[in-house]
Amino acid sequence: MHFVSPLYAEAELRAREHRSNHAFAEAAGSAKQAAEIARRDGDSASWWNMTFLQAENLLDAERFEECADLATELISGLDHQPNPHDQARAHILLAKARQGAGLLEEAAQSALIAVDLTPGEMDLDINIKARQALISALADGGRLDSAWKESKLLAEVISEEVEDQLAGKAYWVIGNVAFLCDKVQEGLKYHEHAAATFSPAKNLDVWAKFNKASAAMRLAANIADADTLRCIERAELATDIIGGSANDRMLLKLNRAHWSLLAGEPVAAIQLLQDFPGRNDLLMPQRAGEACFLLGRAYVATGDRVRARESLAKSADHFDASGAPHRAQQARDFLKSELGRGSFWSWLVRVTGFDRT
């Protein structure tokens, strides 16, 4: 019978209680204590599990570099050689941490390793999570053709045996890519599939994040209808209830600003966005790029070309830093067009919803 020391059990319990209360930094600290006790007791399996829990909480606390360091340690198996299932879990964690840090190419590579480690039906849930991480990294990096190809493969993997929340998250990421590929009807279809699996009663945190993300995708497709506004309001309400990180609140503000821009209120959008360029500590590089790009569009709509160029140049720099050259080129194309001259204006109308009048 495996002996568990009282000190280890107490530290693990604290870690899980902190996590259930969304106190992720505290949860990481308690999980680290449990891992240290397990290592001292020579219990390598418990050390691995608690170190993984520590890394999960560091990811949720948006301490991406620390999470990546721990995930790398878990993969190396210095204290405990993980099986392919656990190796895949650690690679997924590493992929998410690298994506959070803006290392999108590396994130995709880690996720692909996790996919390859879980080919059979026995690891279907982990394989789906790995595919989600791969698709998310590819899409964030602007590799949309590859992301859509992987999305179609993921859709084929989902079956009735897959748990609702996991299936919902898979539909969610497929819908995101469809929107980014201008496949709007497919994006709406997959997000409707996802919404049918989520419930605020089951998991309010997931409900909030889905509605926030769905609103962002709808807005990117210039869908500023009542359903989009409901997504924004649901995400705001749920985040008010559960708390949410500073990054969460910045992204909610980003959605509100985008809504204002599409509603023909660029000044309101600028008021919401003008602090974003100075908050790189709260936003991942690719999100900072999106914020500056949206701010540049808002300045275009008000006729302020000087500030528009400044914002778009910052946007391109952020996208370059995050490994998203396709998005960086879009921002530079905006600059090269002199913000509305020639054939580029038709593209500007499509993405902003404004015309010259």
MINU-243648 format. One line per 4 residues: number of its first residue (from 1); their letters; for each residue x, y, z of N, C-alpha, C. Coordinates in steps of 0.02 Angstrom, whole numbers, plus 50000, padded with zeros to 5 digits. Layout:
MINU-243648
NUM	a	X Y Z X Y Z X Y Z ~ ...
END
This chain:
MINU-243648
1	mhfv	50042 49940 50000 50000 50000 50000 50044 50063 50000 ~ 50028 50109 49957 50068 50170 49950 50055 50217 50009 ~ 50109 50236 50044 50102 50280 50102 50105 50353 50079 ~ 50058 50393 50104 50056 50464 50089 50065 50502 50155
5	sply	50116 50542 50159 50129 50578 50221 50076 50631 50233 ~ 50059 50645 50296 50009 50696 50312 50028 50765 50284 ~ 50093 50782 50285 50115 50847 50260 50102 50853 50185 ~ 50115 50798 50149 50102 50798 50077 50027 50806 50063
9	aeae	49987 50767 50099 49914 50769 50088 49886 50838 50103 ~ 49913 50871 50155 49889 50938 50173 49907 50988 50119 ~ 49969 50984 50093 49991 51031 50041 49951 51021 49977 ~ 49939 50958 49958 49899 50945 49898 49828 50971 49905
13	lrar	49798 50960 49964 49730 50984 49976 49727 51060 49970 ~ 49776 51094 49999 49777 51168 49994 49782 51190 49921 ~ 49825 51155 49883 49834 51174 49813 49768 51167 49775 ~ 49732 51113 49787 49670 51102 49750 49615 51149 49773
17	ehrs	49615 51166 49836 49565 51215 49861 49578 51284 49832 ~ 49642 51304 49831 49659 51369 49800 49639 51370 49727 ~ 49651 51315 49692 49635 51312 49621 49559 51318 49610 ~ 49521 51284 49651 49448 51287 49644 49422 51357 49656
21	nhaf	49460 51398 49693 49441 51467 49708 49474 51517 49660 ~ 49506 51491 49607 49540 51531 49557 49598 51572 49585 ~ 49626 51549 49642 49685 51581 49670 49746 51543 49644 ~ 49762 51555 49581 49810 51512 49546 49882 51520 49571
25	aeaa	49902 51580 49589 49970 51589 49615 49979 51551 49681 ~ 49929 51557 49724 49932 51521 49788 49930 51445 49777 ~ 49890 51424 49728 49886 51352 49713 49953 51326 49689 ~ 49987 51366 49648 50053 51346 49623 50102 51339 49681
29	gsak	50099 51385 49729 50144 51382 49786 50133 51320 49829 ~ 50069 51303 49841 50054 51243 49880 50072 51179 49843 ~ 50061 51178 49777 50080 51119 49737 50155 51110 49738 ~ 50193 51164 49737 50266 51160 49741 50287 51130 49807
33	qaae	50254 51150 49862 50270 51121 49928 50257 51046 49928 ~ 50200 51026 49899 50184 50954 49896 50236 50916 49854 ~ 50258 50946 49799 50308 50914 49756 50374 50906 49794 ~ 50394 50956 49832 50456 50953 49870 50453 50899 49923
37	iarr	50395 50892 49956 50386 50839 50007 50391 50770 49974 ~ 50358 50763 49915 50360 50699 49880 50431 50681 49859 ~ 50468 50731 49835 50538 50718 49815 50579 50696 49876 ~ 50570 50730 49932 50606 50713 49993 50590 50641 50016
41	dgds	50526 50621 50005 50504 50554 50025 50521 50501 49974 ~ 50552 50521 49918 50569 50473 49866 50510 50449 49824 ~ 50456 50488 49824 50395 50470 49787 50396 50508 49720 ~ 50428 50479 49670 50438 50515 49607 50372 50526 49569
45	asww	50326 50479 49573 50262 50487 49538 50222 50546 49566 ~ 50220 50551 49633 50184 50607 49664 50220 50673 49650 ~ 50288 50671 49648 50324 50731 49630 50303 50755 49560 ~ 50298 50708 49512 50280 50727 49443 50210 50758 49442
49	nmtf	50163 50725 49476 50093 50749 49475 50086 50818 49507 ~ 50121 50830 49562 50116 50895 49595 50153 50949 49556 ~ 50208 50931 49524 50243 50980 49482 50200 50998 49422 ~ 50164 50949 49394 50118 50963 49339 50063 51011 49363
53	lqae	50036 50998 49423 49984 51042 49451 50011 51112 49462 ~ 50073 51117 49485 50105 51182 49494 50109 51218 49427 ~ 50131 51183 49375 50138 51213 49309 50070 51235 49281 ~ 50018 51194 49291 49951 51213 49268 49929 51279 49299
57	nlld	49942 51286 49363 49922 51347 49398 49963 51407 49377 ~ 50027 51396 49363 50069 51450 49337 50043 51474 49270 ~ 50020 51426 49228 49990 51444 49164 49928 51488 49174 ~ 49885 51467 49219 49823 51505 49231 49837 51571 49265
61	aerf	49893 51576 49300 49913 51640 49330 49950 51684 49280 ~ 49957 51658 49217 49990 51694 49162 50064 51707 49175 ~ 50095 51660 49211 50167 51661 49223 50197 51611 49174 ~ 50198 51631 49110 50210 51584 49055 50281 51555 49055
65	eeca	50330 51596 49067 50399 51572 49064 50412 51520 49119 ~ 50387 51533 49180 50395 51486 49234 50360 51420 49218 ~ 50300 51425 49189 50263 51365 49170 50302 51325 49118 ~ 50330 51359 49068 50368 51325 49016 50429 51290 49045
69	dlat	50462 51322 49092 50521 51291 49123 50502 51226 49159 ~ 50447 51228 49196 50425 51168 49232 50402 51113 49184 ~ 50366 51133 49131 50343 51084 49082 50402 51049 49049 ~ 50454 51087 49034 50515 51058 49005 50547 51008 49053
73	elis	50547 51025 49117 50574 50980 49167 50533 50916 49172 ~ 50468 50922 49167 50424 50864 49170 50436 50818 49110 ~ 50447 50847 49052 50458 50808 48991 50524 50771 48995 ~ 50575 50803 49024 50641 50772 49027 50642 50711 49072
77	gldh	50596 50709 49122 50591 50650 49164 50652 50636 49206 ~ 50685 50688 49233 50745 50678 49273 50730 50640 49337 ~ 50672 50655 49368 50654 50621 49430 50603 50566 49419 ~ 50568 50568 49363 50516 50518 49351 50505 50514 49275
81	qpnp	50517 50457 49246 50510 50450 49174 50436 50443 49156 ~ 50406 50494 49126 50334 50490 49112 50318 50444 49054 ~ 50258 50414 49056 50235 50373 49000 50213 50420 48943 ~ 50199 50393 48883 50179 50436 48827 50118 50480 48842
85	hdqa	50071 50454 48880 50011 50492 48898 50031 50555 48937 ~ 50074 50546 48989 50094 50603 49029 50142 50649 48992 ~ 50184 50620 48949 50227 50662 48907 50185 50709 48864 ~ 50131 50681 48836 50086 50721 48794 50054 50777 48834
89	rahi	50032 50762 48895 50003 50813 48939 50052 50870 48951 ~ 50115 50852 48963 50166 50903 48977 50181 50944 48914 ~ 50181 50911 48855 50193 50948 48793 50135 50996 48778 ~ 50074 50976 48794 50016 51022 48785 50025 51083 48830
93	llak	50045 51071 48892 50056 51126 48939 50112 51172 48913 ~ 50165 51142 48886 50220 51181 48859 50197 51222 48798 ~ 50154 51192 48756 50128 51227 48698 50088 51288 48719 ~ 50046 51280 48770 50005 51336 48793 50048 51391 48824
97	arqg	50099 51371 48862 50143 51421 48892 50181 51459 48839 ~ 50206 51423 48789 50243 51457 48735 50197 51503 48695 ~ 50135 51482 48685 50088 51526 48650 50075 51588 48691 ~ 50066 51579 48757 50056 51637 48800 50114 51685 48800
101	agll	50174 51658 48791 50234 51700 48789 50247 51729 48720 ~ 50204 51711 48671 50211 51737 48604 50258 51697 48560 ~ 50277 51637 48582 50322 51594 48542 50280 51544 48503 ~ 50249 51568 48450 50196 51530 48417 50223 51470 48378
105	eeaa	50280 51477 48345 50309 51422 48307 50328 51365 48354 ~ 50360 51383 48410 50379 51333 48460 50317 51300 48491 ~ 50264 51340 48502 50202 51313 48530 50172 51260 48484 ~ 50171 51275 48419 50144 51227 48371 50185 51162 48370
109	qsal	50251 51168 48375 50294 51109 48376 50280 51065 48436 ~ 50272 51096 48495 50258 51058 48556 50190 51023 48551 ~ 50140 51058 48525 50074 51028 48518 50075 50970 48469 ~ 50112 50976 48415 50116 50923 48365 50148 50860 48395
113	iavd	50198 50869 48437 50228 50812 48472 50175 50776 48514 ~ 50134 50815 48549 50081 50786 48591 50030 50747 48549 ~ 50014 50773 48490 49968 50737 48445 49998 50670 48425 ~ 50062 50670 48408 50095 50609 48385 50103 50558 48442
117	ltpg	50106 50582 48504 50113 50537 48561 50048 50501 48580 ~ 49991 50524 48553 49926 50497 48574 49885 50476 48513 ~ 49907 50425 48476 49872 50407 48415 49811 50363 48425 ~ 49807 50328 48480 49754 50278 48489 49692 50305 48524
121	emdl	49638 50265 48522 49575 50285 48553 49580 50289 48629 ~ 49628 50252 48658 49636 50253 48731 49655 50323 48756 ~ 49689 50362 48714 49709 50430 48733 49671 50482 48693 ~ 49608 50468 48676 49569 50512 48633 49563 50582 48664
125	dini	49548 50586 48729 49538 50651 48761 49602 50693 48757 ~ 49659 50662 48772 49722 50699 48769 49739 50718 48697 ~ 49723 50674 48649 49735 50689 48579 49694 50749 48557 ~ 49632 50753 48579 49589 50811 48561 49618 50875 48591
129	karq	49641 50872 48653 49671 50931 48684 49734 50952 48648 ~ 49773 50903 48626 49834 50918 48589 49818 50951 48522 ~ 49767 50926 48488 49747 50955 48424 49721 51026 48433 ~ 49685 51038 48487 49661 51105 48502 49720 51153 48510
133	alis	49770 51131 48549 49829 51174 48560 49866 51187 48495 ~ 49871 51137 48453 49904 51145 48388 49867 51195 48344 ~ 49802 51187 48339 49761 51231 48298 49765 51303 48323 ~ 49761 51312 48388 49763 51379 48417 49830 51414 48402
137	alad	49885 51377 48408 49951 51406 48394 49958 51423 48320 ~ 49936 51378 48276 49940 51390 48204 49898 51452 48184 ~ 49838 51456 48212 49794 51512 48195 49822 51578 48220 ~ 49848 51578 48282 49876 51639 48310 49936 51662 48269
141	ggrl	49972 51615 48239 50030 51632 48199 50013 51650 48127 ~ 49948 51651 48110 49927 51670 48043 49931 51614 47992 ~ 49946 51553 48014 49950 51496 47968 49881 51465 47961 ~ 49837 51502 47929 49766 51485 47929 49750 51423 47887
145	dsaw	49784 51414 47831 49772 51354 47791 49787 51291 47831 ~ 49843 51291 47865 49862 51234 47906 49814 51226 47965 ~ 49793 51282 47995 49747 51279 48052 49680 51250 48031 ~ 49656 51269 47971 49591 51244 47948 49596 51170 47930
149	kesk	49652 51149 47901 49662 51078 47886 49661 51037 47950 ~ 49695 51061 48002 49695 51026 48066 49626 51028 48099 ~ 49589 51082 48088 49522 51088 48117 49475 51035 48088 ~ 49480 51023 48023 49438 50972 47992 49455 50903 48018
153	llae	49519 50891 48031 49540 50827 48060 49513 50820 48131 ~ 49514 50875 48169 49488 50873 48237 49413 50859 48237 ~ 49377 50890 48190 49304 50879 48187 49288 50805 48175 ~ 49331 50771 48138 49320 50700 48124 49332 50656 48186
157	vise	49374 50681 48231 49392 50643 48291 49338 50645 48344 ~ 49300 50700 48346 49249 50708 48398 49193 50657 48387 ~ 49174 50623 48441 49121 50573 48438 49076 50581 48499 ~ 49023 50541 48502 48976 50544 48558 49009 50523 48623
161	eved	49065 50486 48618 49100 50463 48678 49138 50520 48712 ~ 49149 50574 48677 49188 50630 48704 49145 50670 48753 ~ 49173 50685 48810 49137 50723 48862 49116 50791 48836 ~ 49058 50815 48858 49027 50876 48830 49074 50936 48831
165	qlag	49104 50949 48889 49146 51009 48895 49206 51006 48847 ~ 49235 50947 48841 49292 50939 48795 49270 50947 48723 ~ 49213 50917 48705 49186 50925 48637 49171 50999 48624 ~ 49143 51032 48674 49127 51103 48666 49188 51145 48652
169	kayw	49242 51132 48689 49304 51169 48679 49333 51155 48609 ~ 49325 51093 48586 49349 51077 48518 49309 51114 48466 ~ 49242 51114 48472 49200 51151 48425 49217 51226 48427 ~ 49232 51249 48487 49249 51320 48497 49310 51339 48455
173	vign	49364 51300 48459 49425 51317 48423 49415 51308 48348 ~ 49376 51258 48327 49362 51249 48255 49323 51310 48229 ~ 49275 51332 48268 49236 51391 48248 49280 51453 48242 ~ 49327 51461 48289 49373 51518 48286 49411 51519 48220
177	vafl	49437 51461 48200 49476 51458 48138 49431 51471 48078 ~ 49370 51445 48079 49324 51458 48024 49312 51533 48015 ~ 49302 51568 48070 49293 51641 48067 49355 51674 48036 ~ 49414 51653 48060 49476 51684 48036 49487 51671 47961
181	cdkv	49459 51615 47936 49465 51597 47865 49408 51626 47824 ~ 49369 51671 47853 49311 51701 47819 49257 51650 47801 ~ 49256 51594 47837 49203 51544 47830 49152 51559 47885 ~ 49117 51615 47878 49077 51641 47933 49021 51594 47953
185	qegl	48986 51565 47904 48930 51521 47921 48955 51459 47958 ~ 49012 51433 47938 49040 51376 47974 49062 51396 48043 ~ 49089 51456 48049 49109 51481 48115 49049 51486 48162 ~ 48994 51513 48136 48933 51518 48177 48907 51449 48195
189	kyhe	48910 51402 48147 48885 51334 48160 48924 51301 48216 ~ 48991 51304 48212 49031 51270 48263 49026 51305 48331 ~ 49019 51371 48331 49010 51405 48395 48941 51389 48426 ~ 48892 51379 48383 48826 51358 48409 48831 51288 48439
193	haaa	48869 51243 48407 48881 51176 48435 48914 51182 48504 ~ 48963 51227 48508 48999 51236 48571 48953 51264 48625 ~ 48913 51314 48607 48868 51345 48655 48819 51295 48684 ~ 48799 51246 48643 48751 51196 48666 48781 51150 48719
197	tfsp	48847 51146 48723 48879 51101 48772 48897 51138 48836 ~ 48901 51205 48834 48922 51244 48892 48862 51268 48931 ~ 48872 51276 48996 48819 51301 49039 48851 51340 49096 ~ 48824 51399 49113 48852 51437 49169 48844 51399 49235
201	aknl	48795 51354 49239 48786 51315 49300 48840 51262 49308 ~ 48866 51236 49252 48917 51184 49255 48986 51214 49266 ~ 49003 51266 49229 49069 51296 49234 49064 51368 49211 ~ 49058 51413 49259 49048 51484 49243 49110 51514 49210
205	dvwa	49169 51489 49230 49231 51515 49202 49235 51500 49127 ~ 49221 51437 49108 49221 51419 49037 49168 51457 48999 ~ 49109 51464 49029 49054 51502 48999 49076 51574 48983 ~ 49111 51605 49031 49134 51674 49021 49185 51677 48965
209	kfnk	49234 51632 48966 49287 51634 48915 49260 51620 48846 ~ 49212 51573 48841 49184 51558 48775 49147 51618 48747 ~ 49105 51649 48787 49067 51707 48763 49113 51765 48744 ~ 49166 51774 48782 49215 51826 48766 49248 51811 48699
213	asaa	49269 51748 48689 49303 51730 48627 49255 51730 48568 ~ 49193 51707 48578 49145 51706 48524 49129 51777 48501 ~ 49122 51822 48549 49110 51892 48531 49167 51919 48490 ~ 49229 51904 48509 49288 51929 48472 49288 51903 48401
217	mrla	49270 51839 48391 49270 51810 48324 49214 51841 48282 ~ 49157 51851 48312 49101 51882 48276 49119 51953 48255 ~ 49150 51990 48300 49169 52058 48284 49222 52060 48229 ~ 49269 52012 48231 49320 52010 48178 49289 51997 48110
221	ania	49230 51964 48110 49194 51951 48048 49143 52005 48033 ~ 49147 52061 48071 49101 52118 48062 49028 52099 48077 ~ 49018 52051 48121 48950 52033 48142 48935 52069 48208 ~ 48904 52127 48202 48888 52167 48261 48813 52166 48272
225	dadt	48786 52105 48283 48714 52098 48291 48696 52088 48364 ~ 48632 52073 48378 48609 52065 48447 48642 52005 48480 ~ 48655 51951 48442 48688 51892 48470 48759 51908 48493 ~ 48793 51949 48454 48862 51969 48473 48860 52010 48537
229	lrci	48813 52056 48541 48808 52098 48601 48791 52055 48662 ~ 48750 52004 48653 48734 51959 48709 48796 51921 48732 ~ 48838 51901 48685 48901 51868 48703 48944 51914 48745 ~ 48949 51977 48724 48989 52026 48761 48962 52034 48832
233	erae	48897 52042 48837 48865 52055 48902 48870 51994 48948 ~ 48862 51934 48920 48869 51873 48961 48940 51867 48988 ~ 48989 51880 48946 49059 51875 48968 49074 51926 49022 ~ 49048 51986 49014 49060 52039 49064 49028 52020 49131
237	latd	48966 51996 49128 48930 51978 49189 48964 51920 49225 ~ 48982 51868 49187 49014 51810 49218 49081 51828 49248 ~ 49119 51871 49214 49184 51891 49240 49176 51933 49303 ~ 49124 51974 49307 49110 52012 49368 49097 51965 49427
241	iigg	49066 51907 49413 49048 51860 49466 49109 51821 49489 ~ 49148 51795 49442 49203 51750 49461 49268 51787 49472 ~ 49271 51850 49453 49333 51888 49461 49367 51897 49394 ~ 49413 51853 49377 49448 51860 49314 49512 51899 49323
245	sand	49561 51884 49281 49626 51918 49285 49624 51986 49252 ~ 49677 52024 49262 49683 52089 49230 49682 52080 49154 ~ 49713 52026 49130 49713 52012 49058 49642 51999 49033 ~ 49602 51962 49072 49533 51949 49053 49495 52014 49044
249	rmll	49505 52060 49091 49468 52123 49088 49491 52167 49030 ~ 49555 52163 49014 49580 52200 48956 49549 52173 48892 ~ 49541 52107 48887 49511 52078 48827 49437 52094 48822 ~ 49402 52098 48879 49332 52119 48878 49327 52191 48853
253	klnr	49373 52233 48876 49373 52302 48852 49388 52306 48777 ~ 49431 52261 48754 49447 52258 48682 49384 52242 48642 ~ 49344 52194 48666 49282 52178 48631 49234 52237 48630 ~ 49229 52272 48687 49184 52330 48690 49207 52384 48640
257	ahws	49272 52393 48636 49299 52443 48590 49285 52424 48518 ~ 49293 52360 48502 49279 52336 48434 49205 52346 48417 ~ 49162 52331 48465 49090 52341 48456 49076 52415 48442 ~ 49107 52460 48480 49096 52531 48470 49119 52553 48401
261	llag	49175 52526 48378 49200 52544 48311 49151 52523 48257 ~ 49127 52461 48262 49080 52436 48211 49013 52471 48216 ~ 48996 52496 48275 48933 52532 48284 48938 52605 48261 ~ 48996 52624 48233 49004 52692 48208 49023 52742 48261
265	epva	49055 52718 48315 49076 52762 48370 49151 52756 48381 ~ 49191 52778 48333 49265 52770 48339 49295 52808 48398 ~ 49266 52864 48416 49292 52902 48473 49285 52862 48537 ~ 49227 52828 48545 49217 52786 48604 49267 52728 48604
269	aiql	49281 52701 48544 49330 52646 48539 49399 52671 48560 ~ 49418 52730 48538 49483 52758 48555 49489 52768 48630 ~ 49436 52793 48662 49437 52803 48734 49449 52738 48772 ~ 49422 52683 48746 49431 52618 48777 49500 52589 48764
273	lqdf	49529 52606 48707 49591 52574 48685 49655 52614 48699 ~ 49650 52677 48714 49709 52720 48714 49760 52700 48768 ~ 49739 52664 48819 49787 52642 48870 49821 52576 48852 ~ 49797 52541 48801 49822 52474 48785 49896 52473 48765
277	pgrn	49921 52520 48723 49991 52516 48703 50040 52516 48762 ~ 50020 52543 48818 50065 52545 48876 50055 52488 48924 ~ 50013 52439 48906 49999 52383 48952 50025 52317 48924 ~ 50086 52317 48899 50116 52256 48872 50126 52204 48926
281	dllm	50127 52226 48990 50137 52179 49045 50075 52135 49055 ~ 50018 52157 49030 49956 52120 49040 49934 52081 48979 ~ 49958 52099 48920 49935 52068 48859 49990 52027 48826 ~ 49971 51968 48801 50017 51930 48760 50034 51971 48697
285	pqra	50094 51961 48668 50113 52003 48610 50062 52003 48554 ~ 50032 51945 48538 49984 51944 48483 49921 51983 48501 ~ 49901 51983 48566 49842 52021 48586 49857 52095 48586 ~ 49918 52114 48606 49939 52184 48603 49938 52208 48530
289	geac	49958 52162 48485 49956 52180 48413 49885 52192 48390 ~ 49838 52150 48412 49768 52159 48393 49741 52226 48420 ~ 49759 52242 48483 49735 52304 48513 49761 52365 48475 ~ 49826 52365 48458 49854 52421 48420 49825 52426 48349
293	fllg	49812 52368 48319 49783 52367 48252 49712 52397 48254 ~ 49673 52378 48304 49606 52405 48311 49608 52480 48326 ~ 49656 52501 48367 49663 52572 48382 49681 52611 48319 ~ 49725 52582 48278 49742 52615 48215 49681 52623 48170
297	rayv	49640 52571 48167 49578 52575 48128 49532 52630 48153 ~ 49528 52636 48220 49485 52687 48248 49510 52757 48231 ~ 49576 52766 48233 49605 52831 48214 49593 52845 48140 ~ 49596 52793 48099 49580 52802 48028 49509 52829 48020
301	atgd	49463 52800 48058 49393 52821 48052 49382 52893 48074 ~ 49426 52919 48118 49419 52989 48139 49461 53036 48096 ~ 49500 53007 48050 49541 53048 48006 49608 53068 48036 ~ 49627 53038 48094 49691 53055 48126 49745 53008 48099
305	rvra	49775 53027 48043 49823 52984 48009 49888 52975 48048 ~ 49909 53027 48084 49972 53023 48121 49968 52969 48175 ~ 49917 52973 48216 49909 52923 48269 49893 52854 48240 ~ 49858 52853 48184 49843 52789 48152 49908 52754 48132
309	resl	49953 52791 48100 50017 52761 48078 50058 52737 48138 ~ 50058 52777 48191 50095 52758 48251 50068 52692 48281 ~ 50002 52687 48285 49971 52627 48313 49982 52566 48270 ~ 49977 52575 48204 49986 52519 48158 50059 52495 48157
313	aksa	50106 52541 48164 50176 52521 48167 50189 52480 48230 ~ 50160 52500 48287 50166 52462 48348 50133 52393 48341 ~ 50077 52392 48306 50042 52329 48294 50087 52280 48257 ~ 50119 52304 48204 50164 52260 48165 50221 52234 48208
317	dhfd	50249 52277 48250 50304 52257 48294 50281 52202 48342 ~ 50222 52210 48371 50196 52159 48417 50185 52092 48381 ~ 50156 52095 48322 50144 52033 48284 50209 51999 48266 ~ 50260 52039 48247 50325 52010 48233 50354 51975 48294
321	asga	50347 52008 48352 50373 51980 48414 50338 51915 48433 ~ 50276 51907 48413 50237 51848 48431 50244 51792 48380 ~ 50281 51804 48326 50288 51753 48275 50228 51747 48230 ~ 50194 51804 48217 50136 51806 48173 50149 51852 48114
325	phra	50193 51832 48068 50213 51877 48013 50155 51896 47967 ~ 50105 51850 47960 50048 51865 47917 50010 51926 47943 ~ 49999 51927 48009 49963 51983 48039 50006 52046 48038 ~ 50071 52038 48047 50116 52097 48044 50113 52128 47975
329	qqar	50110 52085 47923 50108 52111 47855 50043 52148 47841 ~ 49988 52125 47872 49924 52161 47864 49930 52232 47891 ~ 49962 52239 47949 49971 52306 47978 50016 52349 47933 ~ 50068 52318 47905 50113 52356 47861 50079 52375 47796
333	dflk	50036 52330 47771 49998 52346 47711 49954 52407 47722 ~ 49927 52410 47782 49887 52468 47801 49929 52532 47796 ~ 49989 52529 47822 50034 52586 47820 50053 52605 47748 ~ 50072 52555 47709 50093 52567 47640 50038 52597 47597
337	selg	49977 52582 47614 49920 52607 47575 49907 52681 47588 ~ 49944 52710 47637 49933 52778 47659 49863 52786 47686 ~ 49839 52732 47716 49776 52732 47754 49716 52753 47713 ~ 49707 52720 47656 49643 52730 47622 49648 52752 47551
341	rgsf	49708 52752 47521 49713 52772 47451 49711 52711 47406 ~ 49682 52719 47348 49682 52667 47297 49639 52608 47314 ~ 49658 52549 47287 49617 52490 47293 49613 52464 47365 ~ 49659 52487 47409 49658 52463 47477 49595 52485 47514
345	wswl	49563 52538 47491 49505 52564 47527 49449 52512 47531 ~ 49441 52472 47479 49388 52421 47482 49400 52371 47538 ~ 49465 52356 47550 49481 52310 47606 49467 52344 47673 ~ 49484 52409 47677 49473 52445 47738 49399 52448 47756
349	vrvt	49357 52459 47705 49285 52460 47717 49261 52393 47745 ~ 49289 52339 47717 49266 52273 47739 49285 52260 47812 ~ 49346 52279 47833 49368 52261 47900 49344 52310 47953 ~ 49327 52372 47933 49306 52421 47983 49231 52432 47984
353	gfdr	49198 52419 47927 49127 52432 47924 49111 52505 47909 ~ 49161 52545 47894 49150 52616 47881 49157 52631 47806 ~ 49125 52686 47784 49137 52709 47716 49159 52783 47719 ~ 49171 52811 47661 49201 52878 47661 49153 52931 47685
357	t	49090 52915 47686 49042 52966 47709 49031 52960 47783
END
